[in-house]
Amino acid sequence: MSVRYAFHQEHREIREAVAQLCSQFSLEYWDEHERDGVFPEEFYRAFADGGWLGASTPVEYGGSGLPISALAAILEEVAASGGALDACASVHIPLLTVPVLLRHGTPEQCHEMIPRIVAGELFVSFGVTEPTAGTDTTRISTFARRRGDEYVISGQKVWNSGALRAEKVLLVTRTEHRDEANRASGITLFLVDLDSDGIGIQPIPKISRNAVKSCELFLDEVVVPADRVVGEVGKGFSHLLTGLNGERLLLSAECLGLGRWCVEQSARYACERSVFGRPIGANQSVQHPITEGYLKLLAASHVLEAGLEAFEAGADSDQIGALTNSAKFLASEACYFAADQAFQTFGGYSFAREYHVGRHWAQCRLQRVAPVANQLVLNYLAERVLDLPRSY
Ligand SMILES: Cc1cc2nc3c(=O)[nH]c(=O)nc-3n(C[C@H](O)[C@H](O)[C@H](O)COP(=O)(O)OP(=O)(O)OC[C@H]3O[C@@H](n4cnc5c(N)ncnc54)[C@H](O)[C@@H]3O)c2cc1C
């Protein structure tokens, strides 16, 4: 039985269509792209041509206007296909800019960019993280200085995923120096062309998810027209938060997909592999951890569903924040648990690329760290749900 049907009944037709598209891309395709660090152009093209990039984008911008739960289902199926995060990142990164534009962009920016993003013609990377600020985004130091009708930007970003493939970056800058009394103010978002003079891009050698390279971005006096500001000058931090809950939900769905692949493969292998004259899956020490992984994913899927429902119903922001953060924590921990059990189940063969377990294991591990580390999720829940003192 596919683990998929134990979890979900909704968006079944969409799930089947996406799974069908993904089945055209073999495990070997993904292994090669991961190994060689090559962007999966064929998959990205097929996904965009199928209309999936625009699934939850409003119809007036070339999308299908489906609810976010449909996009979550789509990304879960992509993750579960064996493409793992190499596949997911290639299609979700450009979509991260869309909610920010829809909410805060000018009509001109929306009409210029969004139809191109959903058509797979415009890849935008997301430039938040800096080497010296880390998780504490208000400490970024990339600075945009106003000069007449333009801004001049200098600074450095790190882990900018997709920058080598992207035409633009949604860049988070400071336009005022940090004020301790109001740490989040003075941050401004820009859409910057990555071929501008003064930009250097350096890929970071990574241990995994290499099909979408992550890069250092160096900006030296980069001139950007003032009409490339997204939203209000100085309000960029709150604009960024706009997209955060949706991103957490989609990420959680990807975790479920990754975890499903691990559970399904573990169960299959445990039945097929015979040692001591019987399938290894006949041992409780093999079958129980696989089953426990399944249960953790099942529990996480219900919290994710509650988060999607609250989000779609426009529930109050505290309730949505609590559910999306809970889903992110539970789904990422569950998928890593399932991946680690897959590693144990496959024994020595988990180290052979041929079995694709190591690839999934490393990518599931990543989900506990990025785009937000699980300690920060616990910080949020401790403060906002349990009324504990703010710790960060
Ligand atoms: C493969 C990959 C792709 C990425 N892609 C992008 C991208 O496209 N765009 C982008 O902007 N960023 C991207 N990132 C960056 C990612 O969002 C950050 O790595 C992540 O937010 C953590 O930041 P950091 O690595 O600087 O950790 P740090 O902030 O240095 O933290 C290190 C550790 O300390 C913990 N810690 C720090 N402070 C606290 C505290 N107060 N309480 C409890 N624990 C704490 C953290 O949780 C973490 O475990 C990517 C990262 C990776 C690995």
PDBQT file of the ligand as one rigid body, heavy atoms in Angstrom, charges set to zero:
ROOT
HETATM    1  C1  LIG A 401      21.251  24.279   1.713  1.00  0.00    +0.000 C 
HETATM    2  C2  LIG A 401      20.858  25.603   2.263  1.00  0.00    +0.000 A 
HETATM    3  C3  LIG A 401      20.136  26.470   1.479  1.00  0.00    +0.000 A 
HETATM    4  C4  LIG A 401      19.794  27.735   1.954  1.00  0.00    +0.000 A 
HETATM    5  N1  LIG A 401      19.154  28.605   1.126  1.00  0.00    +0.000 NA
HETATM    6  C5  LIG A 401      18.949  29.886   1.531  1.00  0.00    +0.000 A 
HETATM    7  C6  LIG A 401      18.424  30.861   0.631  1.00  0.00    +0.000 A 
HETATM    8  O1  LIG A 401      18.093  30.569  -0.526  1.00  0.00    +0.000 OA
HETATM    9  N2  LIG A 401      18.304  32.143   1.058  1.00  0.00    +0.000 N 
HETATM   10  C7  LIG A 401      18.665  32.512   2.323  1.00  0.00    +0.000 A 
HETATM   11  O2  LIG A 401      18.537  33.691   2.655  1.00  0.00    +0.000 OA
HETATM   12  N3  LIG A 401      19.166  31.607   3.205  1.00  0.00    +0.000 NA
HETATM   13  C8  LIG A 401      19.317  30.313   2.839  1.00  0.00    +0.000 A 
HETATM   14  N4  LIG A 401      19.851  29.393   3.714  1.00  0.00    +0.000 N 
HETATM   15  C9  LIG A 401      20.251  29.829   5.049  1.00  0.00    +0.000 C 
HETATM   16  C10 LIG A 401      19.421  29.251   6.154  1.00  0.00    +0.000 C 
HETATM   17  O3  LIG A 401      18.184  29.896   6.190  1.00  0.00    +0.000 OA
HETATM   18  C11 LIG A 401      20.244  29.417   7.434  1.00  0.00    +0.000 C 
HETATM   19  O4  LIG A 401      21.352  28.532   7.355  1.00  0.00    +0.000 OA
HETATM   20  C12 LIG A 401      19.460  29.122   8.642  1.00  0.00    +0.000 C 
HETATM   21  O5  LIG A 401      18.495  30.130   8.814  1.00  0.00    +0.000 OA
HETATM   22  C13 LIG A 401      20.347  29.094   9.894  1.00  0.00    +0.000 C 
HETATM   23  O6  LIG A 401      21.217  30.206   9.913  1.00  0.00    +0.000 OA
HETATM   24  P1  LIG A 401      22.769  29.993  10.210  1.00  0.00    +0.000 P 
HETATM   25  O7  LIG A 401      23.236  28.865   9.401  1.00  0.00    +0.000 OA
HETATM   26  O8  LIG A 401      23.504  31.275  10.080  1.00  0.00    +0.000 OA
HETATM   27  O9  LIG A 401      22.780  29.527  11.725  1.00  0.00    +0.000 OA
HETATM   28  P2  LIG A 401      23.120  30.383  13.023  1.00  0.00    +0.000 P 
HETATM   29  O10 LIG A 401      22.204  31.536  13.156  1.00  0.00    +0.000 OA
HETATM   30  O11 LIG A 401      24.588  30.632  13.052  1.00  0.00    +0.000 OA
HETATM   31  O12 LIG A 401      22.751  29.341  14.166  1.00  0.00    +0.000 OA
HETATM   32  C14 LIG A 401      23.558  28.170  14.403  1.00  0.00    +0.000 C 
HETATM   33  C15 LIG A 401      22.808  27.256  15.352  1.00  0.00    +0.000 C 
HETATM   34  O13 LIG A 401      22.569  27.937  16.593  1.00  0.00    +0.000 OA
HETATM   35  C16 LIG A 401      21.188  27.917  16.883  1.00  0.00    +0.000 C 
HETATM   36  N5  LIG A 401      20.786  29.183  17.523  1.00  0.00    +0.000 N 
HETATM   37  C17 LIG A 401      21.199  30.444  17.204  1.00  0.00    +0.000 A 
HETATM   38  N6  LIG A 401      20.581  31.327  17.991  1.00  0.00    +0.000 NA
HETATM   39  C18 LIG A 401      19.755  30.628  18.815  1.00  0.00    +0.000 A 
HETATM   40  C19 LIG A 401      18.842  30.975  19.860  1.00  0.00    +0.000 A 
HETATM   41  N7  LIG A 401      18.632  32.245  20.232  1.00  0.00    +0.000 N 
HETATM   42  N8  LIG A 401      18.159  29.988  20.465  1.00  0.00    +0.000 NA
HETATM   43  C20 LIG A 401      18.348  28.693  20.122  1.00  0.00    +0.000 A 
HETATM   44  N9  LIG A 401      19.197  28.303  19.139  1.00  0.00    +0.000 NA
HETATM   45  C21 LIG A 401      19.889  29.254  18.503  1.00  0.00    +0.000 A 
HETATM   46  C22 LIG A 401      20.482  27.778  15.529  1.00  0.00    +0.000 C 
HETATM   47  O14 LIG A 401      19.197  27.263  15.687  1.00  0.00    +0.000 OA
HETATM   48  C23 LIG A 401      21.436  26.847  14.797  1.00  0.00    +0.000 C 
HETATM   49  O15 LIG A 401      21.174  25.517  15.167  1.00  0.00    +0.000 OA
HETATM   50  C24 LIG A 401      20.168  28.109   3.274  1.00  0.00    +0.000 A 
HETATM   51  C25 LIG A 401      20.875  27.221   4.086  1.00  0.00    +0.000 A 
HETATM   52  C26 LIG A 401      21.227  25.990   3.591  1.00  0.00    +0.000 A 
HETATM   53  C27 LIG A 401      22.039  25.069   4.467  1.00  0.00    +0.000 C 
ENDROOT
TORSDOF 0
